[in-house]
């Protein structure tokens, strides 16, 4: 489980960012100011930090400089300071991304996904999907090396996107995966209304492998319902 530090003095924004990240399976450490952040970076196994700039007890820019001297974790500035000079300064201090307020919480989560994936710190290990899965009297076999899927011994042809979605769901079996997470991890984009695209791909995938394999968690997303065959021994 990846850990994200959130440094934001506005409690409403801090809670919203934390809530969206936790919904997608992240652990968060939250701070209302500079105090204690650097110690947490040094002490905890943290994977990314989201920093406001204007904080009650110091500057996020100064904090970023201290963090960068102590750690190579990815940094995202989330701030109302939106001038070109501020953005340039942020990147010069070692930021990996710079997001101006007001912002979309969904887009922020997707940027976190993308950044952790690029830096190799994402939790989405794909090897866990390979193997035989069982659900009731049915079995699905996923061979990641050969890029193939079979249901009850019958080969199934999947599109590239359907393959990515199945692999990601199976890699996170038992967990609820949001539409936003699937968009970021499997389609690499997000725009208003694009959740419907995931619904379409999901309907097609279910029609091919069987409805029982993927359950809908209303208001949250989807869950892969299979059980790994070797885990039952």
Backbone torsions as a table, in degrees:
resi	resn	phi	psi	omega
1	UNK	NA	118.0	179.8
2	UNK	-69.9	146.2	-178.8
3	UNK	-113.3	130.1	-179.2
4	UNK	-119.8	127.5	174.1
5	UNK	-87.6	132.1	177.7
6	UNK	-118.2	119.8	178.6
7	UNK	-116.0	104.5	-174.1
8	UNK	-155.1	126.1	-176.5
9	UNK	-81.4	-18.9	177.0
10	UNK	-82.9	112.2	-174.1
11	UNK	-64.2	-33.0	179.7
12	UNK	-65.6	-44.6	178.4
13	UNK	-66.9	-43.1	-179.2
14	UNK	-60.0	-44.6	-179.3
15	UNK	-67.5	-37.8	-179.6
16	UNK	-65.9	-45.8	178.9
17	UNK	-62.9	-45.1	179.5
18	UNK	-61.8	-42.2	-178.4
19	UNK	-62.6	-44.1	179.5
20	UNK	-65.8	-39.8	179.8
21	UNK	-67.4	-41.9	179.1
22	UNK	-64.6	-35.7	178.1
23	UNK	-60.3	-31.3	179.7
24	UNK	-94.8	13.5	171.0
25	UNK	93.8	11.5	178.9
26	UNK	-90.5	152.7	167.2
27	UNK	-92.9	142.6	178.9
28	UNK	-126.7	146.5	169.1
29	UNK	-117.7	124.2	-170.8
30	UNK	-115.1	137.5	-180.0
31	UNK	-135.5	141.5	177.9
32	UNK	-92.4	-0.8	179.9
33	UNK	-166.3	-169.4	-176.2
34	UNK	-70.3	-36.1	-173.4
35	UNK	-55.4	126.4	175.5
36	UNK	88.9	-13.5	-175.3
37	UNK	-67.4	-48.4	-177.0
38	UNK	-62.1	-39.8	177.4
39	UNK	-61.8	-39.1	179.5
40	UNK	-66.0	-40.1	178.2
41	UNK	-60.7	-42.1	-178.4
42	UNK	-74.4	-33.6	-172.7
43	UNK	-89.2	-39.5	-174.2
44	UNK	-92.6	160.3	172.2
45	UNK	-89.9	85.0	-176.4
46	UNK	-102.2	146.1	-174.6
47	UNK	-107.5	-19.2	-177.0
48	UNK	-165.9	150.6	177.1
49	UNK	-128.2	136.4	175.0
50	UNK	-109.9	121.0	-172.0
51	UNK	-121.5	131.3	164.7
52	UNK	-79.0	163.1	179.9
53	UNK	-99.0	-48.2	-177.0
54	UNK	-90.5	100.8	-176.4
55	UNK	-117.4	153.7	-173.5
56	UNK	-66.1	-24.5	-176.2
57	UNK	-119.4	17.3	179.1
58	UNK	162.4	-171.9	-177.3
59	UNK	-107.5	135.5	175.0
60	UNK	-64.8	-29.9	176.8
61	UNK	-63.6	-46.6	179.0
62	UNK	-64.3	-38.7	178.6
63	UNK	-64.0	-41.3	179.4
64	UNK	-60.8	-39.8	178.6
65	UNK	-62.2	-40.8	178.9
66	UNK	-68.9	-41.0	178.3
67	UNK	-63.0	-44.7	-178.0
68	UNK	-64.4	-29.1	177.4
69	UNK	-72.7	-23.3	-176.1
70	UNK	-105.3	-19.6	-172.5
71	UNK	-154.3	156.1	177.2
72	UNK	-105.5	18.9	-179.7
73	UNK	-63.7	147.4	178.0
74	UNK	-61.7	144.9	-179.6
75	UNK	-124.0	134.0	173.3
76	UNK	-122.1	124.0	172.1
77	UNK	-85.6	133.3	176.5
78	UNK	-126.8	101.1	-166.0
79	UNK	-152.0	159.1	175.1
80	UNK	-83.8	-8.4	179.0
81	UNK	-79.3	98.7	-169.1
82	UNK	-112.4	13.7	179.4
83	UNK	-73.8	158.4	179.6
84	UNK	-60.6	-39.8	-179.6
85	UNK	-64.3	-37.2	177.2
86	UNK	-65.6	-43.4	-180.0
87	UNK	-64.1	-42.5	178.3
88	UNK	-61.8	-43.8	178.8
89	UNK	-60.7	-42.8	179.7
90	UNK	-57.9	-45.6	-179.9
91	UNK	-70.2	-34.2	177.3
92	UNK	-65.0	-28.2	178.7
93	UNK	-82.5	-1.4	175.3
94	UNK	107.3	11.4	178.7
95	UNK	-67.2	146.5	176.1
96	UNK	-96.2	-18.9	178.3
97	UNK	-156.5	156.2	-177.8
98	UNK	-140.0	114.2	-176.8
99	UNK	-117.4	128.8	-177.2
100	UNK	-96.5	143.7	174.2
101	UNK	-83.0	146.5	-3.0
102	UNK	-69.7	156.2	-173.1
103	UNK	-141.0	165.3	174.8
104	UNK	-95.8	121.3	179.4
105	UNK	-61.7	-36.5	178.9
106	UNK	-63.2	-44.0	179.1
107	UNK	-65.0	-38.3	177.8
108	UNK	-59.1	-45.1	179.9
109	UNK	-62.1	-40.5	178.7
110	UNK	-64.5	-36.4	177.9
111	UNK	-68.1	-36.5	175.1
112	UNK	-61.7	-47.4	177.6
113	UNK	-54.1	-52.2	-174.7
114	UNK	-63.0	-41.6	-178.0
115	UNK	-67.2	-43.6	178.1
116	UNK	-66.2	-34.8	177.5
117	UNK	-66.3	-42.4	-179.8
118	UNK	-66.1	-34.1	-177.8
119	UNK	-89.7	2.1	176.4
120	UNK	75.9	19.8	-177.6
121	UNK	-110.7	8.4	179.0
122	UNK	-70.5	149.5	178.8
123	UNK	-81.2	-5.0	-170.9
124	UNK	-77.3	58.2	178.3
125	UNK	-64.0	125.4	-172.8
126	UNK	-85.8	-21.9	-174.7
127	UNK	-61.4	-24.1	-179.3
128	UNK	-66.2	-16.8	-177.5
129	UNK	-80.3	-27.3	-175.1
130	UNK	-66.9	140.3	176.9
131	UNK	125.7	-171.6	-178.4
132	UNK	-95.3	133.4	178.8
133	UNK	-119.1	145.5	-179.5
134	UNK	-125.0	143.3	174.8
135	UNK	-147.4	107.3	-174.0
136	UNK	64.5	-126.4	179.4
137	UNK	-97.5	9.5	-177.7
138	UNK	-108.2	154.4	179.5
139	UNK	-136.1	137.5	174.0
140	UNK	-116.9	132.9	176.3
141	UNK	-115.0	122.8	-179.9
142	UNK	-109.8	119.7	177.0
143	UNK	-111.7	97.0	-174.9
144	UNK	-66.7	-36.5	-179.2
145	UNK	-63.3	-39.2	-179.4
146	UNK	-93.4	-3.1	178.8
147	UNK	58.9	47.0	-176.2
148	UNK	-134.0	153.4	178.9
149	UNK	-136.0	137.7	174.1
150	UNK	-132.7	146.9	177.6
151	UNK	-118.5	117.6	-178.0
152	UNK	52.8	39.1	177.1
153	UNK	86.0	-4.2	-178.7
154	UNK	-101.4	121.7	179.9
155	UNK	-60.5	140.8	-180.0
156	UNK	-120.6	131.8	177.5
157	UNK	-90.7	119.6	178.4
158	UNK	-115.1	147.8	171.2
159	UNK	-71.7	168.1	179.8
160	UNK	-58.6	-42.6	-179.0
161	UNK	-69.2	-40.4	178.0
162	UNK	-62.2	-40.2	177.5
163	UNK	-60.8	-46.7	-179.0
164	UNK	-62.3	-41.7	-179.1
165	UNK	-65.4	-46.3	179.4
166	UNK	-61.5	-44.1	-179.1
167	UNK	-61.7	-42.6	-178.3
168	UNK	-68.9	-42.8	178.6
169	UNK	-62.6	-44.5	-179.5
170	UNK	-67.2	-33.9	177.3
171	UNK	-66.2	-24.0	-179.8
172	UNK	-116.0	38.6	-175.3
173	UNK	-56.4	138.4	-179.2
174	UNK	86.9	-16.3	-179.6
175	UNK	-97.9	148.8	174.7
176	UNK	-81.6	125.3	179.6
177	UNK	-110.6	124.4	-176.3
178	UNK	-77.9	161.4	175.6
179	UNK	-61.1	-40.3	-180.0
180	UNK	-61.9	-38.9	179.4
181	UNK	-65.8	-42.3	178.2
182	UNK	-64.7	-38.7	177.8
183	UNK	-61.4	-44.3	-177.7
184	UNK	-71.3	-40.0	-174.1
185	UNK	-86.2	-31.7	-172.4
186	UNK	-109.1	-28.1	-179.1
187	UNK	-115.0	-16.0	175.7
188	UNK	61.5	33.4	173.3
189	UNK	-157.4	164.3	174.2
190	UNK	-153.4	132.5	171.3
191	UNK	-149.7	165.8	-175.6
192	UNK	-57.7	124.5	179.5
193	UNK	89.7	-3.8	-175.8
194	UNK	-73.2	-10.7	174.8
195	UNK	-57.9	-30.4	179.9
196	UNK	-64.1	-29.0	177.1
197	UNK	-63.0	-42.7	177.8
198	UNK	-62.6	-42.4	179.8
199	UNK	-59.0	-39.4	179.8
200	UNK	-66.5	-47.4	178.0
201	UNK	-61.0	-38.8	-178.3
202	UNK	-66.0	-41.1	178.7
203	UNK	-62.4	-41.6	179.1
204	UNK	-66.3	-41.4	179.9
205	UNK	-64.2	-43.9	178.9
206	UNK	-62.4	-37.3	-179.2
207	UNK	-66.5	-23.8	-178.0
208	UNK	-90.0	-40.7	-175.5
209	UNK	-100.7	-15.7	-178.7
210	UNK	114.5	140.7	-174.0
211	UNK	-65.3	-28.9	-171.1
212	UNK	-72.8	-13.6	-173.8
213	UNK	-79.1	-26.0	-176.1
214	UNK	-128.6	117.4	179.9
215	UNK	-101.8	148.3	177.5
216	UNK	-94.2	129.1	174.0
217	UNK	-103.8	100.1	-169.7
218	UNK	-56.2	128.8	178.9
219	UNK	86.7	-6.9	-177.3
220	UNK	-125.7	-50.6	-178.0
221	UNK	159.1	-134.2	-173.9
222	UNK	-131.5	157.0	177.5
223	UNK	-137.0	131.3	174.5
224	UNK	-76.2	127.8	-170.3
225	UNK	-99.1	1.9	-177.8
226	UNK	-75.4	157.0	175.0
227	UNK	-119.3	131.1	-178.2
228	UNK	-63.5	130.8	-174.9
229	UNK	-59.4	-42.8	-177.1
230	UNK	-72.3	-15.2	178.6
231	UNK	-78.2	-11.3	-178.3
232	UNK	-92.2	-5.9	-178.8
233	UNK	-81.0	NA	NA
